[in-house]
Amino acid sequence: MKYRLLVAAMFLTSCTSQQPTGLSDTKNQTKKDQDRDVYECAREATFAGVGTKQQVFDNCMRARGYKEK
């Protein structure tokens, strides 16, 4: 019975995340997220009517939480 518990504990610990704990690279992730948002908003603006592309892009970026400069 003790061995079953030991084997079960070893199995469960091997199934946990192998990602090291500590500081994550949030600055790079934030840059990647911003790049993705710019790309998606630019793509959305591509399908907008003539003369409204910039407005569609600005509205999309504002909706994603970015402020105008």
N, CA, C and O atoms as a Maestro MAE file, in Angstrom:
{
 s_m_m2io_version
 :::
 2.0.0
}

f_m_ct {
 s_m_title
 :::
 protein
 m_atom[276] {
  # First column is atom index #
  i_m_mmod_type
  r_m_x_coord
  r_m_y_coord
  r_m_z_coord
  i_m_residue_number
  s_m_chain_name
  s_m_pdb_residue_name
  s_m_pdb_atom_name
  i_m_atomic_number
  :::
  1 25 0.827 -1.194 0.000 1 A "MET " " N  " 7
  2 3 0.000 0.000 0.000 1 A "MET " " CA " 6
  3 2 0.870 1.256 0.000 1 A "MET " " C  " 6
  4 15 0.554 2.233 -0.679 1 A "MET " " O  " 8
  5 25 1.971 1.229 0.765 2 A "LYS " " N  " 7
  6 3 2.860 2.380 0.821 2 A "LYS " " CA " 6
  7 2 3.490 2.637 -0.544 2 A "LYS " " C  " 6
  8 15 3.682 3.783 -0.951 2 A "LYS " " O  " 8
  9 25 3.807 1.549 -1.241 3 A "TYR " " N  " 7
  10 3 4.457 1.696 -2.547 3 A "TYR " " CA " 6
  11 2 3.500 2.279 -3.580 3 A "TYR " " C  " 6
  12 15 3.917 3.044 -4.450 3 A "TYR " " O  " 8
  13 25 2.231 1.926 -3.489 4 A "ARG " " N  " 7
  14 3 1.251 2.488 -4.415 4 A "ARG " " CA " 6
  15 2 1.136 3.999 -4.218 4 A "ARG " " C  " 6
  16 15 1.062 4.764 -5.180 4 A "ARG " " O  " 8
  17 25 1.122 4.404 -2.968 5 A "LEU " " N  " 7
  18 3 1.046 5.834 -2.662 5 A "LEU " " CA " 6
  19 2 2.295 6.550 -3.162 5 A "LEU " " C  " 6
  20 15 2.202 7.652 -3.702 5 A "LEU " " O  " 8
  21 25 3.446 5.943 -2.989 6 A "LEU " " N  " 7
  22 3 4.692 6.524 -3.454 6 A "LEU " " CA " 6
  23 2 4.709 6.632 -4.976 6 A "LEU " " C  " 6
  24 15 5.114 7.659 -5.521 6 A "LEU " " O  " 8
  25 25 4.270 5.573 -5.666 7 A "VAL " " N  " 7
  26 3 4.225 5.586 -7.126 7 A "VAL " " CA " 6
  27 2 3.233 6.639 -7.608 7 A "VAL " " C  " 6
  28 15 3.516 7.350 -8.573 7 A "VAL " " O  " 8
  29 25 2.086 6.752 -6.960 8 A "ALA " " N  " 7
  30 3 1.084 7.751 -7.351 8 A "ALA " " CA " 6
  31 2 1.640 9.164 -7.149 8 A "ALA " " C  " 6
  32 15 1.424 10.036 -7.991 8 A "ALA " " O  " 8
  33 25 2.341 9.393 -6.058 9 A "ALA " " N  " 7
  34 3 2.922 10.712 -5.800 9 A "ALA " " CA " 6
  35 2 3.985 11.044 -6.840 9 A "ALA " " C  " 6
  36 15 4.060 12.182 -7.304 9 A "ALA " " O  " 8
  37 25 4.796 10.078 -7.206 10 A "MET " " N  " 7
  38 3 5.826 10.305 -8.219 10 A "MET " " CA " 6
  39 2 5.190 10.606 -9.575 10 A "MET " " C  " 6
  40 15 5.671 11.465 -10.314 10 A "MET " " O  " 8
  41 25 4.118 9.903 -9.897 11 A "PHE " " N  " 7
  42 3 3.420 10.124 -11.160 11 A "PHE " " CA " 6
  43 2 2.834 11.522 -11.217 11 A "PHE " " C  " 6
  44 15 2.951 12.207 -12.233 11 A "PHE " " O  " 8
  45 25 2.206 11.949 -10.134 12 A "LEU " " N  " 7
  46 3 1.584 13.276 -10.112 12 A "LEU " " CA " 6
  47 2 2.623 14.387 -10.193 12 A "LEU " " C  " 6
  48 15 2.379 15.406 -10.840 12 A "LEU " " O  " 8
  49 25 3.763 14.216 -9.559 13 A "THR " " N  " 7
  50 3 4.785 15.260 -9.632 13 A "THR " " CA " 6
  51 2 5.416 15.319 -11.011 13 A "THR " " C  " 6
  52 15 5.876 16.379 -11.436 13 A "THR " " O  " 8
  53 25 5.443 14.199 -11.714 14 A "SER " " N  " 7
  54 3 6.003 14.220 -13.056 14 A "SER " " CA " 6
  55 2 5.038 14.865 -14.050 14 A "SER " " C  " 6
  56 15 5.456 15.279 -15.131 14 A "SER " " O  " 8
  57 25 3.777 14.956 -13.706 15 A "CYS " " N  " 7
  58 3 2.778 15.555 -14.596 15 A "CYS " " CA " 6
  59 2 2.657 17.064 -14.428 15 A "CYS " " C  " 6
  60 15 1.968 17.713 -15.214 15 A "CYS " " O  " 8
  61 25 3.304 17.628 -13.432 16 A "THR " " N  " 7
  62 3 3.210 19.070 -13.228 16 A "THR " " CA " 6
  63 2 3.984 19.798 -14.301 16 A "THR " " C  " 6
  64 15 4.781 19.200 -15.023 16 A "THR " " O  " 8
  65 25 3.749 21.072 -14.400 17 A "SER " " N  " 7
  66 3 4.380 21.893 -15.433 17 A "SER " " CA " 6
  67 2 5.896 21.857 -15.285 17 A "SER " " C  " 6
  68 15 6.427 21.938 -14.178 17 A "SER " " O  " 8
  69 25 6.573 21.737 -16.400 18 A "GLN " " N  " 7
  70 3 8.027 21.704 -16.393 18 A "GLN " " CA " 6
  71 2 8.619 23.090 -16.616 18 A "GLN " " C  " 6
  72 15 9.839 23.242 -16.693 18 A "GLN " " O  " 8
  73 25 7.755 24.109 -16.721 19 A "GLN " " N  " 7
  74 3 8.232 25.472 -16.927 19 A "GLN " " CA " 6
  75 2 8.860 25.969 -15.630 19 A "GLN " " C  " 6
  76 15 8.255 25.854 -14.565 19 A "GLN " " O  " 8
  77 25 10.057 26.514 -15.711 20 A "PRO " " N  " 7
  78 3 10.707 27.005 -14.499 20 A "PRO " " CA " 6
  79 2 9.947 28.187 -13.913 20 A "PRO " " C  " 6
  80 15 9.381 29.004 -14.638 20 A "PRO " " O  " 8
  81 25 9.947 28.258 -12.615 21 A "THR " " N  " 7
  82 3 9.278 29.370 -11.953 21 A "THR " " CA " 6
  83 2 10.223 30.555 -11.916 21 A "THR " " C  " 6
  84 15 11.430 30.399 -12.103 21 A "THR " " O  " 8
  85 25 9.698 31.699 -11.682 22 A "GLY " " N  " 7
  86 3 10.524 32.897 -11.630 22 A "GLY " " CA " 6
  87 2 9.943 33.966 -12.532 22 A "GLY " " C  " 6
  88 15 8.769 33.924 -12.900 22 A "GLY " " O  " 8
  89 25 10.771 34.908 -12.874 23 A "LEU " " N  " 7
  90 3 10.318 36.013 -13.703 23 A "LEU " " CA " 6
  91 2 10.076 35.533 -15.121 23 A "LEU " " C  " 6
  92 15 10.923 34.865 -15.715 23 A "LEU " " O  " 8
  93 25 8.935 35.870 -15.653 24 A "SER " " N  " 7
  94 3 8.653 35.522 -17.040 24 A "SER " " CA " 6
  95 2 9.099 36.673 -17.925 24 A "SER " " C  " 6
  96 15 9.359 37.776 -17.445 24 A "SER " " O  " 8
  97 25 9.181 36.414 -19.174 25 A "ASP " " N  " 7
  98 3 9.627 37.423 -20.117 25 A "ASP " " CA " 6
  99 2 8.416 38.216 -20.607 25 A "ASP " " C  " 6
  100 15 8.036 38.127 -21.775 25 A "ASP " " O  " 8
  101 25 7.821 38.983 -19.711 26 A "THR " " N  " 7
  102 3 6.582 39.691 -20.035 26 A "THR " " CA " 6
  103 2 6.812 40.831 -21.014 26 A "THR " " C  " 6
  104 15 5.899 41.201 -21.751 26 A "THR " " O  " 8
  105 25 8.015 41.394 -21.034 27 A "LYS " " N  " 7
  106 3 8.272 42.501 -21.953 27 A "LYS " " CA " 6
  107 2 8.206 41.999 -23.396 27 A "LYS " " C  " 6
  108 15 7.600 42.649 -24.248 27 A "LYS " " O  " 8
  109 25 8.819 40.856 -23.675 28 A "ASN " " N  " 7
  110 3 8.749 40.292 -25.019 28 A "ASN " " CA " 6
  111 2 7.336 39.864 -25.362 28 A "ASN " " C  " 6
  112 15 6.885 40.050 -26.492 28 A "ASN " " O  " 8
  113 25 6.632 39.289 -24.392 29 A "GLN " " N  " 7
  114 3 5.262 38.854 -24.643 29 A "GLN " " CA " 6
  115 2 4.369 40.048 -24.933 29 A "GLN " " C  " 6
  116 15 3.508 39.984 -25.811 29 A "GLN " " O  " 8
  117 25 4.569 41.139 -24.201 30 A "THR " " N  " 7
  118 3 3.784 42.348 -24.435 30 A "THR " " CA " 6
  119 2 4.047 42.888 -25.831 30 A "THR " " C  " 6
  120 15 3.116 43.312 -26.516 30 A "THR " " O  " 8
  121 25 5.299 42.877 -26.261 31 A "LYS " " N  " 7
  122 3 5.645 43.346 -27.604 31 A "LYS " " CA " 6
  123 2 5.009 42.445 -28.657 31 A "LYS " " C  " 6
  124 15 4.517 42.933 -29.675 31 A "LYS " " O  " 8
  125 25 5.015 41.142 -28.419 32 A "LYS " " N  " 7
  126 3 4.391 40.203 -29.355 32 A "LYS " " CA " 6
  127 2 2.889 40.445 -29.439 32 A "LYS " " C  " 6
  128 15 2.308 40.413 -30.523 32 A "LYS " " O  " 8
  129 25 2.266 40.685 -28.290 33 A "ASP " " N  " 7
  130 3 0.828 40.961 -28.272 33 A "ASP " " CA " 6
  131 2 0.514 42.245 -29.032 33 A "ASP " " C  " 6
  132 15 -0.457 42.304 -29.786 33 A "ASP " " O  " 8
  133 25 1.340 43.273 -28.832 34 A "GLN " " N  " 7
  134 3 1.113 44.534 -29.525 34 A "GLN " " CA " 6
  135 2 1.302 44.358 -31.028 34 A "GLN " " C  " 6
  136 15 0.509 44.870 -31.819 34 A "GLN " " O  " 8
  137 25 2.338 43.643 -31.420 35 A "ASP " " N  " 7
  138 3 2.568 43.389 -32.847 35 A "ASP " " CA " 6
  139 2 1.391 42.645 -33.472 35 A "ASP " " C  " 6
  140 15 0.966 42.960 -34.584 35 A "ASP " " O  " 8
  141 25 0.872 41.658 -32.749 36 A "ARG " " N  " 7
  142 3 -0.269 40.897 -33.250 36 A "ARG " " CA " 6
  143 2 -1.495 41.797 -33.383 36 A "ARG " " C  " 6
  144 15 -2.219 41.712 -34.375 36 A "ARG " " O  " 8
  145 25 -1.733 42.656 -32.393 37 A "ASP " " N  " 7
  146 3 -2.888 43.551 -32.429 37 A "ASP " " CA " 6
  147 2 -2.783 44.544 -33.583 37 A "ASP " " C  " 6
  148 15 -3.776 44.815 -34.260 37 A "ASP " " O  " 8
  149 25 -1.589 45.090 -33.811 38 A "VAL " " N  " 7
  150 3 -1.399 46.022 -34.926 38 A "VAL " " CA " 6
  151 2 -1.671 45.314 -36.241 38 A "VAL " " C  " 6
  152 15 -2.338 45.861 -37.119 38 A "VAL " " O  " 8
  153 25 -1.158 44.099 -36.381 39 A "TYR " " N  " 7
  154 3 -1.361 43.337 -37.610 39 A "TYR " " CA " 6
  155 2 -2.848 43.074 -37.840 39 A "TYR " " C  " 6
  156 15 -3.352 43.275 -38.945 39 A "TYR " " O  " 8
  157 25 -3.550 42.624 -36.796 40 A "GLU " " N  " 7
  158 3 -4.970 42.295 -36.949 40 A "GLU " " CA " 6
  159 2 -5.807 43.531 -37.244 40 A "GLU " " C  " 6
  160 15 -6.749 43.463 -38.035 40 A "GLU " " O  " 8
  161 25 -5.479 44.660 -36.621 41 A "CYS " " N  " 7
  162 3 -6.226 45.888 -36.894 41 A "CYS " " CA " 6
  163 2 -5.932 46.410 -38.297 41 A "CYS " " C  " 6
  164 15 -6.826 46.919 -38.973 41 A "CYS " " O  " 8
  165 25 -4.680 46.284 -38.734 42 A "ALA " " N  " 7
  166 3 -4.345 46.704 -40.098 42 A "ALA " " CA " 6
  167 2 -5.066 45.817 -41.107 42 A "ALA " " C  " 6
  168 15 -5.531 46.296 -42.141 42 A "ALA " " O  " 8
  169 25 -5.158 44.550 -40.811 43 A "ARG " " N  " 7
  170 3 -5.869 43.622 -41.705 43 A "ARG " " CA " 6
  171 2 -7.354 43.971 -41.764 43 A "ARG " " C  " 6
  172 15 -7.969 43.955 -42.830 43 A "ARG " " O  " 8
  173 25 -7.919 44.285 -40.596 44 A "GLU " " N  " 7
  174 3 -9.331 44.677 -40.543 44 A "GLU " " CA " 6
  175 2 -9.560 45.970 -41.328 44 A "GLU " " C  " 6
  176 15 -10.570 46.108 -42.017 44 A "GLU " " O  " 8
  177 25 -8.625 46.910 -41.225 45 A "ALA " " N  " 7
  178 3 -8.756 48.188 -41.934 45 A "ALA " " CA " 6
  179 2 -8.627 47.999 -43.438 45 A "ALA " " C  " 6
  180 15 -9.160 48.798 -44.208 45 A "ALA " " O  " 8
  181 25 -7.933 46.963 -43.863 46 A "THR " " N  " 7
  182 3 -7.768 46.695 -45.296 46 A "THR " " CA " 6
  183 2 -9.117 46.485 -45.970 46 A "THR " " C  " 6
  184 15 -9.301 46.864 -47.126 46 A "THR " " O  " 8
  185 25 -10.049 45.890 -45.260 47 A "PHE " " N  " 7
  186 3 -11.351 45.580 -45.835 47 A "PHE " " CA " 6
  187 2 -12.368 46.710 -45.642 47 A "PHE " " C  " 6
  188 15 -13.533 46.571 -46.015 47 A "PHE " " O  " 8
  189 25 -11.927 47.818 -45.064 48 A "ALA " " N  " 7
  190 3 -12.828 48.956 -44.853 48 A "ALA " " CA " 6
  191 2 -12.997 49.723 -46.163 48 A "ALA " " C  " 6
  192 15 -12.216 49.567 -47.102 48 A "ALA " " O  " 8
  193 25 -14.005 50.528 -46.200 49 A "GLY " " N  " 7
  194 3 -14.261 51.336 -47.394 49 A "GLY " " CA " 6
  195 2 -13.215 52.424 -47.567 49 A "GLY " " C  " 6
  196 15 -12.427 52.701 -46.663 49 A "GLY " " O  " 8
  197 25 -13.221 53.027 -48.727 50 A "VAL " " N  " 7
  198 3 -12.266 54.087 -49.053 50 A "VAL " " CA " 6
  199 2 -12.473 55.264 -48.105 50 A "VAL " " C  " 6
  200 15 -13.604 55.695 -47.881 50 A "VAL " " O  " 8
  201 25 -11.390 55.776 -47.558 51 A "GLY " " N  " 7
  202 3 -11.459 56.942 -46.694 51 A "GLY " " CA " 6
  203 2 -11.708 56.622 -45.236 51 A "GLY " " C  " 6
  204 15 -11.580 57.510 -44.393 51 A "GLY " " O  " 8
  205 25 -12.056 55.399 -44.908 52 A "THR " " N  " 7
  206 3 -12.335 55.060 -43.509 52 A "THR " " CA " 6
  207 2 -11.301 54.107 -42.928 52 A "THR " " C  " 6
  208 15 -11.450 53.659 -41.791 52 A "THR " " O  " 8
  209 25 -10.268 53.794 -43.679 53 A "LYS " " N  " 7
  210 3 -9.274 52.823 -43.226 53 A "LYS " " CA " 6
  211 2 -8.598 53.256 -41.929 53 A "LYS " " C  " 6
  212 15 -8.466 52.460 -41.000 53 A "LYS " " O  " 8
  213 25 -8.171 54.512 -41.865 54 A "GLN " " N  " 7
  214 3 -7.495 54.993 -40.656 54 A "GLN " " CA " 6
  215 2 -8.443 55.006 -39.466 54 A "GLN " " C  " 6
  216 15 -8.043 54.688 -38.346 54 A "GLN " " O  " 8
  217 25 -9.681 55.369 -39.702 55 A "GLN " " N  " 7
  218 3 -10.661 55.403 -38.619 55 A "GLN " " CA " 6
  219 2 -10.934 53.991 -38.096 55 A "GLN " " C  " 6
  220 15 -11.042 53.788 -36.886 55 A "GLN " " O  " 8
  221 25 -11.045 53.020 -38.998 56 A "VAL " " N  " 7
  222 3 -11.271 51.633 -38.586 56 A "VAL " " CA " 6
  223 2 -10.079 51.125 -37.789 56 A "VAL " " C  " 6
  224 15 -10.248 50.468 -36.762 56 A "VAL " " O  " 8
  225 25 -8.867 51.431 -38.263 57 A "PHE " " N  " 7
  226 3 -7.659 51.022 -37.553 57 A "PHE " " CA " 6
  227 2 -7.616 51.640 -36.156 57 A "PHE " " C  " 6
  228 15 -7.361 50.940 -35.176 57 A "PHE " " O  " 8
  229 25 -7.865 52.948 -36.060 58 A "ASP " " N  " 7
  230 3 -7.842 53.636 -34.763 58 A "ASP " " CA " 6
  231 2 -8.883 53.062 -33.809 58 A "ASP " " C  " 6
  232 15 -8.591 52.848 -32.633 58 A "ASP " " O  " 8
  233 25 -10.088 52.810 -34.301 59 A "ASN " " N  " 7
  234 3 -11.144 52.246 -33.457 59 A "ASN " " CA " 6
  235 2 -10.779 50.842 -32.978 59 A "ASN " " C  " 6
  236 15 -11.044 50.483 -31.831 59 A "ASN " " O  " 8
  237 25 -10.176 50.064 -33.851 60 A "CYS " " N  " 7
  238 3 -9.774 48.706 -33.493 60 A "CYS " " CA " 6
  239 2 -8.713 48.734 -32.400 60 A "CYS " " C  " 6
  240 15 -8.808 47.990 -31.424 60 A "CYS " " O  " 8
  241 25 -7.704 49.586 -32.556 61 A "MET " " N  " 7
  242 3 -6.636 49.675 -31.557 61 A "MET " " CA " 6
  243 2 -7.176 50.217 -30.233 61 A "MET " " C  " 6
  244 15 -6.764 49.769 -29.163 61 A "MET " " O  " 8
  245 25 -8.092 51.175 -30.305 62 A "ARG " " N  " 7
  246 3 -8.700 51.720 -29.088 62 A "ARG " " CA " 6
  247 2 -9.505 50.629 -28.370 62 A "ARG " " C  " 6
  248 15 -9.492 50.551 -27.141 62 A "ARG " " O  " 8
  249 25 -10.197 49.796 -29.135 63 A "ALA " " N  " 7
  250 3 -11.001 48.717 -28.551 63 A "ALA " " CA " 6
  251 2 -10.114 47.671 -27.872 63 A "ALA " " C  " 6
  252 15 -10.556 46.986 -26.951 63 A "ALA " " O  " 8
  253 25 -8.872 47.550 -28.324 64 A "ARG " " N  " 7
  254 3 -7.941 46.589 -27.732 64 A "ARG " " CA " 6
  255 2 -7.172 47.192 -26.563 64 A "ARG " " C  " 6
  256 15 -6.326 46.527 -25.964 64 A "ARG " " O  " 8
  257 25 -7.462 48.442 -26.239 65 A "GLY " " N  " 7
  258 3 -6.875 49.049 -25.037 65 A "GLY " " CA " 6
  259 2 -5.664 49.932 -25.272 65 A "GLY " " C  " 6
  260 15 -4.989 50.312 -24.315 65 A "GLY " " O  " 8
  261 25 -5.375 50.266 -26.515 66 A "TYR " " N  " 7
  262 3 -4.242 51.146 -26.796 66 A "TYR " " CA " 6
  263 2 -4.734 52.581 -26.918 66 A "TYR " " C  " 6
  264 15 -5.797 52.843 -27.481 66 A "TYR " " O  " 8
  265 25 -3.949 53.497 -26.385 67 A "LYS " " N  " 7
  266 3 -4.311 54.910 -26.430 67 A "LYS " " CA " 6
  267 2 -3.688 55.548 -27.646 67 A "LYS " " C  " 6
  268 15 -2.651 55.107 -28.141 67 A "LYS " " O  " 8
  269 25 -4.339 56.598 -28.123 68 A "GLU " " N  " 7
  270 3 -3.796 57.347 -29.247 68 A "GLU " " CA " 6
  271 2 -2.611 58.169 -28.793 68 A "GLU " " C  " 6
  272 15 -2.583 58.669 -27.668 68 A "GLU " " O  " 8
  273 25 -1.627 58.309 -29.675 69 A "LYS " " N  " 7
  274 3 -0.440 59.104 -29.342 69 A "LYS " " CA " 6
  275 2 -0.618 60.528 -29.765 69 A "LYS " " C  " 6
  276 15 0.278 61.348 -29.567 69 A "LYS " " O  " 8
  :::
 }
 m_bond[275] {
  # First column is bond index #
  i_m_from
  i_m_to
  i_m_order
  :::
  1 1 2 1
  2 2 3 1
  3 3 4 2
  4 3 5 1
  5 5 6 1
  6 6 7 1
  7 7 8 2
  8 7 9 1
  9 9 10 1
  10 10 11 1
  11 11 12 2
  12 11 13 1
  13 13 14 1
  14 14 15 1
  15 15 16 2
  16 15 17 1
  17 17 18 1
  18 18 19 1
  19 19 20 2
  20 19 21 1
  21 21 22 1
  22 22 23 1
  23 23 24 2
  24 23 25 1
  25 25 26 1
  26 26 27 1
  27 27 28 2
  28 27 29 1
  29 29 30 1
  30 30 31 1
  31 31 32 2
  32 31 33 1
  33 33 34 1
  34 34 35 1
  35 35 36 2
  36 35 37 1
  37 37 38 1
  38 38 39 1
  39 39 40 2
  40 39 41 1
  41 41 42 1
  42 42 43 1
  43 43 44 2
  44 43 45 1
  45 45 46 1
  46 46 47 1
  47 47 48 2
  48 47 49 1
  49 49 50 1
  50 50 51 1
  51 51 52 2
  52 51 53 1
  53 53 54 1
  54 54 55 1
  55 55 56 2
  56 55 57 1
  57 57 58 1
  58 58 59 1
  59 59 60 2
  60 59 61 1
  61 61 62 1
  62 62 63 1
  63 63 64 2
  64 63 65 1
  65 65 66 1
  66 66 67 1
  67 67 68 2
  68 67 69 1
  69 69 70 1
  70 70 71 1
  71 71 72 2
  72 71 73 1
  73 73 74 1
  74 74 75 1
  75 75 76 2
  76 75 77 1
  77 77 78 1
  78 78 79 1
  79 79 80 2
  80 79 81 1
  81 81 82 1
  82 82 83 1
  83 83 84 2
  84 83 85 1
  85 85 86 1
  86 86 87 1
  87 87 88 2
  88 87 89 1
  89 89 90 1
  90 90 91 1
  91 91 92 2
  92 91 93 1
  93 93 94 1
  94 94 95 1
  95 95 96 2
  96 95 97 1
  97 97 98 1
  98 98 99 1
  99 99 100 2
  100 99 101 1
  101 101 102 1
  102 102 103 1
  103 103 104 2
  104 103 105 1
  105 105 106 1
  106 106 107 1
  107 107 108 2
  108 107 109 1
  109 109 110 1
  110 110 111 1
  111 111 112 2
  112 111 113 1
  113 113 114 1
  114 114 115 1
  115 115 116 2
  116 115 117 1
  117 117 118 1
  118 118 119 1
  119 119 120 2
  120 119 121 1
  121 121 122 1
  122 122 123 1
  123 123 124 2
  124 123 125 1
  125 125 126 1
  126 126 127 1
  127 127 128 2
  128 127 129 1
  129 129 130 1
  130 130 131 1
  131 131 132 2
  132 131 133 1
  133 133 134 1
  134 134 135 1
  135 135 136 2
  136 135 137 1
  137 137 138 1
  138 138 139 1
  139 139 140 2
  140 139 141 1
  141 141 142 1
  142 142 143 1
  143 143 144 2
  144 143 145 1
  145 145 146 1
  146 146 147 1
  147 147 148 2
  148 147 149 1
  149 149 150 1
  150 150 151 1
  151 151 152 2
  152 151 153 1
  153 153 154 1
  154 154 155 1
  155 155 156 2
  156 155 157 1
  157 157 158 1
  158 158 159 1
  159 159 160 2
  160 159 161 1
  161 161 162 1
  162 162 163 1
  163 163 164 2
  164 163 165 1
  165 165 166 1
  166 166 167 1
  167 167 168 2
  168 167 169 1
  169 169 170 1
  170 170 171 1
  171 171 172 2
  172 171 173 1
  173 173 174 1
  174 174 175 1
  175 175 176 2
  176 175 177 1
  177 177 178 1
  178 178 179 1
  179 179 180 2
  180 179 181 1
  181 181 182 1
  182 182 183 1
  183 183 184 2
  184 183 185 1
  185 185 186 1
  186 186 187 1
  187 187 188 2
  188 187 189 1
  189 189 190 1
  190 190 191 1
  191 191 192 2
  192 191 193 1
  193 193 194 1
  194 194 195 1
  195 195 196 2
  196 195 197 1
  197 197 198 1
  198 198 199 1
  199 199 200 2
  200 199 201 1
  201 201 202 1
  202 202 203 1
  203 203 204 2
  204 203 205 1
  205 205 206 1
  206 206 207 1
  207 207 208 2
  208 207 209 1
  209 209 210 1
  210 210 211 1
  211 211 212 2
  212 211 213 1
  213 213 214 1
  214 214 215 1
  215 215 216 2
  216 215 217 1
  217 217 218 1
  218 218 219 1
  219 219 220 2
  220 219 221 1
  221 221 222 1
  222 222 223 1
  223 223 224 2
  224 223 225 1
  225 225 226 1
  226 226 227 1
  227 227 228 2
  228 227 229 1
  229 229 230 1
  230 230 231 1
  231 231 232 2
  232 231 233 1
  233 233 234 1
  234 234 235 1
  235 235 236 2
  236 235 237 1
  237 237 238 1
  238 238 239 1
  239 239 240 2
  240 239 241 1
  241 241 242 1
  242 242 243 1
  243 243 244 2
  244 243 245 1
  245 245 246 1
  246 246 247 1
  247 247 248 2
  248 247 249 1
  249 249 250 1
  250 250 251 1
  251 251 252 2
  252 251 253 1
  253 253 254 1
  254 254 255 1
  255 255 256 2
  256 255 257 1
  257 257 258 1
  258 258 259 1
  259 259 260 2
  260 259 261 1
  261 261 262 1
  262 262 263 1
  263 263 264 2
  264 263 265 1
  265 265 266 1
  266 266 267 1
  267 267 268 2
  268 267 269 1
  269 269 270 1
  270 270 271 1
  271 271 272 2
  272 271 273 1
  273 273 274 1
  274 274 275 1
  275 275 276 2
  :::
 }
}
